[in-house]
Amino acid sequence: MSKIFARFVRDESGATAIEYGLIAALIAVVVITALTNIGTSLNTTFQSVADKL
């Protein structure tokens, strides 16, 4: 039983999966923020072009 517990304590695969999940979530937040800013900028540009037409 102590061998199983010792192996469980040394196992870091779950921690690695959590770290990869956090990195993926951070990347998703950055991408969403960037796309929102680009969308706002494009909307402003298209509105300016439409007003000039």
C-alpha positions, 0 to 999 in steps of 0.5 A: 500500500505504501508503494502505491501511495509513494507512486501517487505522490511522485506522479506529476502527469495531472499537474502537467495537464493542468498547466497545459490547460491554464496556458491554453486558457491564457492564449484563448483570452489573449486571442479573444482580446486581440480579435475584439480590438481588431474588430472595433478598429475595423468597424471604425474604419468601415464606418469612416469609409461609409460616411465618406461615401 
